[in-house]
Amino acid sequence: MDCCVLQITGLIFGGVGMVGTLAATVMPQWRVSAYVDGNIVVFETIWEGLWMDCISQLGIRLQCKFYDSVLALPPPLEAFRALMCIAVVLSIISFLMAIIGVKYTHRTKEGPEGISIFILAAGVAFLLTGILVLIPVSWTGGSIIRDFYDPKVPIPLKRELGAALYIGWVSTALLITAGAMYCSF
């Protein structure tokens, strides 16, 4: 019975982590404009993501523009795009493997030898997906914090951590937890 509860909990964590990975990948809020000066009136908010930049004017009008050329992007952004796309695909595959493994385990009702190989494969895939999400999210967060405290960076170019980074970190924690639960069988 404890085995079934852990499997279902791992499936829920993996599913939420999969959705969070997809959300973090498509959201434009990776880098958000920072207001360091004593200026209280803010007319524009700038969001920078993996796929587009957006400008919100007074919270009323939102304009987003996809990046024009893949070749004109900085190499880290290209790598982050690739890692996040691989993570999305791998999270979907690992979630499907977990579903198959849970169904197979409930049908056999045997001892530990009856546990499907899909459970172990899903656990390893969830762990790998968590690592793939953690790399670009943490790297971007580190560069934002480094640039924020760098006096050489002009104030209009300083950015803060966006919501997509926090979603990425939560997704990483859920994916690694689901992977650890499945690998523990």
C-alpha positions as CSV (number, residue, x, y, z in Angstrom):
1,M,0.0,0.0,0.0
2,D,2.9,2.4,0.8
3,C,4.3,1.6,-2.6
4,C,1.1,2.7,-4.4
5,V,0.9,5.9,-2.4
6,L,4.5,6.8,-3.2
7,Q,3.9,6.0,-6.9
8,I,0.8,8.2,-7.1
9,T,2.6,11.0,-5.2
10,G,5.6,10.7,-7.5
11,L,3.2,10.8,-10.5
12,I,1.6,14.0,-9.2
13,F,4.9,15.6,-8.5
14,G,6.2,14.7,-11.9
15,G,3.1,16.0,-13.6
16,V,3.2,19.3,-11.8
17,G,7.0,19.5,-12.6
18,M,6.3,18.8,-16.2
19,V,3.7,21.5,-16.5
20,G,6.0,23.9,-14.6
21,T,8.9,23.1,-17.0
22,L,6.7,23.9,-20.0
23,A,5.4,27.1,-18.3
24,A,9.0,28.3,-17.5
25,T,10.1,27.6,-21.0
26,V,7.4,29.7,-22.7
27,M,7.1,32.5,-20.2
28,P,8.8,35.8,-21.1
29,Q,9.5,36.7,-17.5
30,W,13.0,35.3,-17.1
31,R,14.5,38.8,-16.6
32,V,12.4,41.7,-15.4
33,S,13.3,45.3,-15.4
34,A,14.6,46.5,-12.0
35,Y,13.9,50.0,-10.6
36,V,16.9,50.9,-8.5
37,D,16.5,54.7,-8.5
38,G,14.2,56.6,-6.2
39,N,11.8,57.0,-9.1
40,I,8.3,56.1,-7.9
41,V,6.5,56.6,-11.2
42,V,7.1,53.7,-13.5
43,F,5.8,53.8,-17.0
44,E,7.3,50.7,-18.5
45,T,8.1,47.2,-17.4
46,I,10.5,45.1,-19.5
47,W,10.4,41.3,-19.6
48,E,13.0,39.2,-21.3
49,G,12.5,35.6,-22.0
50,L,14.0,32.7,-24.0
51,W,11.8,33.4,-27.0
52,M,10.6,37.0,-26.8
53,D,10.9,40.4,-25.2
54,C,7.8,42.2,-23.8
55,I,7.2,45.8,-22.7
56,S,4.2,46.6,-20.5
57,Q,3.3,50.3,-20.5
58,L,1.4,51.3,-17.3
59,G,0.2,47.8,-16.9
60,I,-2.4,48.5,-19.6
61,R,-0.7,47.8,-22.9
62,L,1.5,44.8,-23.5
63,Q,3.7,44.5,-26.6
64,C,5.7,41.4,-27.2
65,K,8.2,40.7,-30.0
66,F,9.8,37.4,-30.8
67,Y,13.5,37.4,-31.4
68,D,14.2,38.1,-35.1
69,S,17.1,35.6,-35.8
70,V,18.3,32.6,-34.0
71,L,21.8,33.3,-35.3
72,A,21.8,36.8,-33.7
73,L,21.1,35.4,-30.2
74,P,23.9,35.2,-27.6
75,P,25.3,31.6,-27.3
76,P,24.1,31.2,-23.7
77,L,20.5,32.0,-24.7
78,E,20.7,29.4,-27.6
79,A,22.0,26.8,-25.1
80,F,19.3,27.6,-22.6
81,R,16.6,27.3,-25.3
82,A,18.0,23.9,-26.3
83,L,18.2,22.6,-22.7
84,M,14.7,23.8,-21.8
85,C,13.2,22.2,-25.0
86,I,15.0,18.9,-24.3
87,A,13.7,19.1,-20.7
88,V,10.1,19.6,-21.8
89,V,10.3,16.6,-24.2
90,L,12.0,14.5,-21.6
91,S,9.5,15.5,-18.9
92,I,6.6,14.4,-21.1
93,I,8.4,11.1,-21.9
94,S,9.2,10.4,-18.2
95,F,5.6,11.3,-17.2
96,L,4.2,8.8,-19.8
97,M,6.7,6.1,-18.6
98,A,5.6,6.7,-15.0
99,I,1.9,6.3,-16.0
100,I,2.7,3.0,-17.8
101,G,4.8,1.8,-14.8
102,V,2.1,2.6,-12.3
103,K,-0.5,0.8,-14.4
104,Y,1.8,-2.2,-14.8
105,T,2.6,-2.3,-11.1
106,H,-1.1,-2.2,-10.0
107,R,-2.0,-5.0,-12.5
108,T,0.6,-7.5,-11.4
109,K,0.2,-7.1,-7.7
110,E,3.3,-9.2,-7.2
111,G,6.2,-8.6,-4.9
112,P,9.2,-6.3,-5.6
113,E,10.1,-8.4,-8.6
114,G,6.8,-7.4,-10.3
115,I,7.7,-3.7,-10.3
116,S,8.0,-2.5,-13.8
117,I,11.2,-1.3,-15.3
118,F,9.2,1.7,-16.4
119,I,9.2,3.0,-12.8
120,L,13.0,3.0,-12.7
121,A,13.3,4.5,-16.1
122,A,10.8,7.2,-15.2
123,G,12.7,8.0,-12.0
124,V,16.0,8.4,-13.9
125,A,14.3,10.5,-16.6
126,F,12.7,12.7,-13.9
127,L,16.1,13.2,-12.3
128,L,17.7,14.1,-15.6
129,T,14.9,16.5,-16.4
130,G,15.3,18.2,-13.1
131,I,19.0,18.7,-13.8
132,L,18.3,20.0,-17.3
133,V,15.9,22.6,-15.9
134,L,18.2,23.6,-13.1
135,I,21.2,24.5,-15.3
136,P,19.6,27.3,-17.4
137,V,17.4,28.6,-14.6
138,S,20.2,28.9,-12.0
139,W,22.7,30.2,-14.6
140,T,20.3,33.0,-15.6
141,G,19.6,33.7,-11.9
142,G,23.3,33.9,-11.1
143,S,24.0,36.3,-14.0
144,I,21.1,38.5,-13.0
145,I,22.3,38.8,-9.5
146,R,25.9,39.3,-10.6
147,D,24.9,42.1,-13.0
148,F,22.6,43.7,-10.5
149,Y,25.4,44.3,-8.0
150,D,28.0,45.2,-10.7
151,P,28.6,49.0,-10.6
152,K,29.8,48.9,-14.2
153,V,26.4,47.9,-15.5
154,P,24.2,51.0,-16.2
155,I,21.0,51.3,-14.1
156,P,18.6,51.0,-17.0
157,L,20.2,47.6,-18.0
158,K,19.9,46.1,-14.5
159,R,17.3,43.3,-14.2
160,E,15.6,41.3,-11.4
161,L,14.7,37.6,-11.2
162,G,11.5,36.9,-13.1
163,A,8.6,34.6,-12.3
164,A,9.7,32.0,-14.8
165,L,12.9,31.4,-12.8
166,Y,11.0,30.7,-9.6
167,I,8.7,28.4,-11.5
168,G,11.7,26.7,-12.9
169,W,13.2,26.2,-9.4
170,V,10.0,24.8,-8.0
171,S,9.7,22.5,-11.1
172,T,13.2,21.3,-10.5
173,A,12.5,20.4,-6.9
174,L,9.3,18.5,-7.9
175,L,11.0,16.6,-10.7
176,I,14.0,15.6,-8.6
177,T,11.6,14.6,-5.8
178,A,9.5,12.5,-8.2
179,G,12.7,10.9,-9.6
180,A,14.0,10.1,-6.2
181,M,10.7,8.5,-5.2
182,Y,10.7,6.3,-8.3
183,C,14.3,5.4,-8.1
184,S,13.8,4.3,-4.4
185,F,11.7,1.3,-5.5
